[in-house]
Amino acid sequence: MSKQLEGRVVLITGGGSGIGRAAARRFAGEGARVVIGDLVSETAEETARTLRDAGNEALAARVDVTEEASVRAFVAFALDAFGRIDCAFNNAGVLGPVGELHACSLDDYEHVMAVNVRGVWLCMQVQIAAMLAQQPPHGGHSIVNTASVAGLIGSPLLPAYTASKHAVVGLTRAAARSYGRRGIRVNCVCPGPIETPLAGPLFEHAGMRETMLARQAIGRFGEPDEVAAAAVWLSSPAASLVTGTPFRVDAGALS
Ligand code: NAD
């Protein structure tokens, strides 16, 4: 069977860990050429090296998604290497402190917003400008942002994170409406709890593991690869009619 993303150039942020690393593996498995960015250059390079060792085309670079110059350099790096970008998975994110709003410091709030919202904003701005200068591939250019179920309902112990992920859903919807006629589809994935380094403090918070598990209609937590599979499908020509969608990958928790 032919691969869904043969030859497509895909940018992935937060690709040194968790969902981003699983996505890099999945995109490469579908024939994509992947450019992996992360704040931690060693982990991004480790993801890329593993993929190259398996015969895929993969490059890595450090990117801080909160810094415009860094995002511009990351996109330029991909364009220099491969001459175009077809898809982006804007996935880098942070959780921030676990606790109620009155106990969350302004610095923590601003850090969460900087990575999760400003980061997605900057990445989309630079990627879309590059995409508009190109002929869209079959099925359109695709951008998938990583939101969360906390982009759809309130999480009382994650007020800044909730605000940031609602903003990611909003940015996704606005961009989908803007660019649909110009060949760019924009969606977001909304995962439920997935055991990655980011979610550790939430799982460790008193009683949270049991509370979250009780909500999972499927009766278990998800794996990073199950979110990656959704991101790959949304990026593929098979999803050519899908744009502006907050796509839940949440074991039915919000059903
Ligand atoms: P993770 O901690 O394993 O990976 C996040 C990656 O983002 C890390 O490699 C980190 O270095 C990178 N990163 C952080 N700040 C960055 C910055 N300024 N610039 C570039 N990279 C940066 O966590 P994960 O669970 O794989 O998270 C990936 C995404 O999934 C995040 O957006 C997160 O909010 C979202 N998400 C996670 C869960 C979950 O339960 N794990 C649930 C819903 C949504």
Residues whose N, C-alpha, C, O or C-beta is under 5 A from the ligand:
A	BS01	NAD	G14 G16 S17 G18 I19 G20 D38 L39 V40 V63 D64 V65 T66 N91 A92 G93 V94 V115 T146 A147 S148 V149 P191 G192 P193 I194 T196 P197 L198 A199
